[in-house]
Amino acid sequence: MHMKTIYLVRHAKSDWKNAHNGDFDRTLNERGLKAAPFMAALLKEKKVFPELVISSPAIRAITTAELFCDTLDYPKEQILQRIEIYEGGVLDLLKVVQQIPDNCTTAMLFGHNPMLTEFSNLLAGSYIDNLATCGTVRIDMDIDSWKNANPDAGELIWYDAPKKHQERD
């Protein structure tokens, strides 16, 4: 039985105050800076340690990825940045996943909506309405090679988000 596991993480809440910075350079806001380590700690409790971390290079995504890596003991300089995660569509994202080296069993990908929600639904063949900020999805695929990460190849194991843990503010 071979299994590949991918975690899809939407970037944490970002700051709209400096909208003149342009979308790519938006930073995380205070809530986002708290949410990312919080979610990463939950993953650590579940013994989640990614062998490969891939992120959109947009500031809010890479910052989220770095905050997760701090908690999950993944070397930040080894985060693979792929512009397609920021610019592309779900099929571009699928290609990124299909290029993951096969000696890697567990990968974590940091990206954006609406594409990440669509991608999760495509891969797992199950419906999530909307991946919340810093929301994290675990998808298991019964495949030998990432090249076989095709639509519906996966099963949605769980979906978690900071807002499931906090009192409504």
C-alpha positions in Angstrom: 0.0 0.0 0.0 1.6 3.2 -1.1 0.3 6.5 0.1 1.1 10.1 -0.8 -0.2 12.9 1.5 -0.6 16.5 0.5 -1.5 19.3 2.8 -3.0 22.4 1.2 -2.8 25.5 3.2 -4.4 28.8 2.3 -2.3 31.8 3.4 -3.3 33.4 6.7 -5.2 36.7 6.9 -3.6 39.5 5.1 -3.6 43.2 5.4 -5.7 45.3 3.2 -4.5 48.6 4.7 -1.6 49.0 2.3 -3.5 48.0 -0.8 -1.4 50.4 -2.8 1.5 47.9 -2.3 -0.3 45.7 -4.9 -1.7 42.3 -4.4 1.6 40.3 -4.6 3.2 42.3 -1.8 0.3 42.3 0.7 1.6 41.3 4.2 -0.2 39.3 6.9 -2.1 41.2 9.4 -1.9 40.7 13.2 -4.6 37.9 13.1 -2.8 36.2 10.3 0.6 36.3 12.2 -1.1 34.6 15.2 -3.2 32.1 13.1 -0.3 30.5 11.2 1.8 29.4 14.2 -1.5 28.2 15.9 -2.4 26.0 12.9 1.2 24.8 12.6 1.1 23.7 16.2 -2.0 21.7 15.7 -0.3 19.9 12.8 2.7 19.3 14.9 0.4 17.6 17.5 -0.8 15.4 14.7 2.8 14.5 14.0 2.7 16.2 10.6 6.2 16.8 9.3 6.4 17.7 5.6 9.3 16.5 3.5 8.7 19.2 0.9 7.1 22.6 1.3 6.0 24.5 -1.8 4.7 28.0 -1.7 3.4 30.8 -3.9 6.1 33.5 -3.8 3.5 36.2 -2.9 4.5 37.7 0.5 1.4 36.6 2.4 1.8 33.0 1.2 5.6 32.7 1.8 5.2 34.4 5.2 2.6 31.8 6.2 4.8 29.0 4.9 7.8 30.3 6.9 5.7 30.5 10.1 4.6 26.9 9.6 8.2 25.8 8.9 9.4 27.5 12.2 7.0 25.3 14.1 7.4 22.1 12.0 11.2 22.2 12.0 11.4 22.5 8.2 14.4 24.6 6.9 12.9 27.8 5.5 15.6 28.1 2.9 14.4 24.9 1.4 10.9 26.2 0.7 10.3 25.7 -3.0 8.6 28.8 -4.6 6.5 28.4 -7.6 5.0 31.4 -9.3 2.3 29.2 -11.0 0.7 28.8 -7.6 0.1 32.5 -7.6 -0.7 33.1 -11.3 -2.0 29.8 -12.6 -5.2 27.8 -12.5 -6.0 24.4 -11.0 -4.3 22.5 -13.8 -1.1 24.5 -13.3 -1.3 23.5 -9.6 -1.9 19.9 -10.6 1.3 20.0 -12.7 3.3 21.4 -9.7 2.1 18.5 -7.6 2.8 15.9 -10.3 6.4 17.2 -10.3 7.0 16.4 -6.7 9.9 13.9 -6.4 8.6 10.4 -5.6 11.0 9.8 -2.7 8.8 12.4 -0.9 5.7 11.0 0.8 4.3 14.1 2.5 4.2 17.6 0.9 2.7 20.8 2.0 1.6 23.5 -0.5 0.8 27.1 0.4 -1.4 29.1 -1.9 -4.5 31.3 -2.5 -8.2 31.2 -3.0 -10.3 30.6 -5.0 -7.9 28.3 -6.7 -6.8 26.3 -3.6 -10.5 25.5 -2.8 -11.1 24.4 -6.4 -7.9 22.4 -6.4 -8.8 20.6 -3.2 -12.2 19.7 -4.6 -10.6 18.5 -7.9 -8.0 16.3 -6.2 -10.3 14.8 -3.5 -13.5 14.7 -5.5 -15.2 16.1 -2.5 -16.7 19.5 -1.9 -15.4 22.2 0.4 -17.4 25.4 0.0 -14.5 27.8 0.8 -11.1 27.2 2.3 -10.8 29.8 5.1 -7.7 31.8 5.6 -5.0 29.6 7.1 -7.4 26.7 6.5 -5.6 23.4 6.0 -6.7 20.4 4.1 -5.2 16.9 4.2 -5.6 14.8 1.1 -4.3 11.2 1.0 -3.7 9.5 -2.4 -3.2 5.8 -2.9 -0.6 6.3 -5.6 3.1 5.2 -6.1 4.1 8.3 -8.0 3.0 11.9 -7.7 2.7 11.8 -11.5 -0.6 9.9 -10.8 -2.0 12.8 -8.7 -5.0 13.1 -11.0 -8.5 14.6 -10.4 -10.4 12.4 -7.9 -7.2 10.5 -7.1 -7.3 11.6 -3.5 -9.5 11.4 -0.4 -10.2 14.3 1.8 -9.1 13.2 5.3 -9.8 16.4 7.2 -10.2 20.2 6.8 -9.3 22.5 9.7 -9.1 26.2 10.1 -8.4 28.7 12.8 -12.0 29.9 12.9 -13.1 26.4 14.0 -11.1 27.0 17.2 -11.9 30.5 18.1 -14.8 32.2 19.7 -16.5 34.5 17.2 -15.0 37.9 17.6 
